[in-house]
Amino acid sequence: QVQLVESGGGLVQPGGSLRLSCAASGSIVSIGTMGWYRQAPGKQRELVAILTNGGITDYATAVKGRFTISRDNAENTVYLQMNSLKPEDTAVYYCKAYLRATTFAGDYWGQGTQVTVSS
């Protein structure tokens, strides 16, 4: 069984920084595109950033220049460095990855980690 486990969320003041991590575990053969999404109360889940295994990135306009996505392929981990955080960044952040396991392949989601930006 494969799974994604996120960590690193919490409460931070406006202008502060947080680093989210998402580690994939299980009988993984390979990992494709990995990404971060977020969902604020009363809103739909939205893309924050994605990173292909070829190194191509894409960011939501709202986070460009403030957030950086990266990955450690040896550790099957994707990171989201979030700087200059704003109250509107408050949301549950989910990682998503295309995982190819020994018997199947598909998109997997983590359980989510809460990020709250408030003074």
Sequence and secondary structure as in RCSB ss.txt:
>XXXX:A:sequence
QVQLVESGGGLVQPGGSLRLSCAASGSIVSIGTMGWYRQAPGKQRELVAILTNGGITDYATAVKGRFTISRDNAE
NTVYLQMNSLKPEDTAVYYCKAYLRATTFAGDYWGQGTQVTVSS
>XXXX:A:secstr
  EEEEE  EEE TT  EEEEEEEESSEEEEEEEEEEEE TTS  EEEEEE TTS EEE GGGTTTEEEEEEGGG
TEEEEEE S  GGG EEEEEEEEEEESS EEEEE   EEEEE  
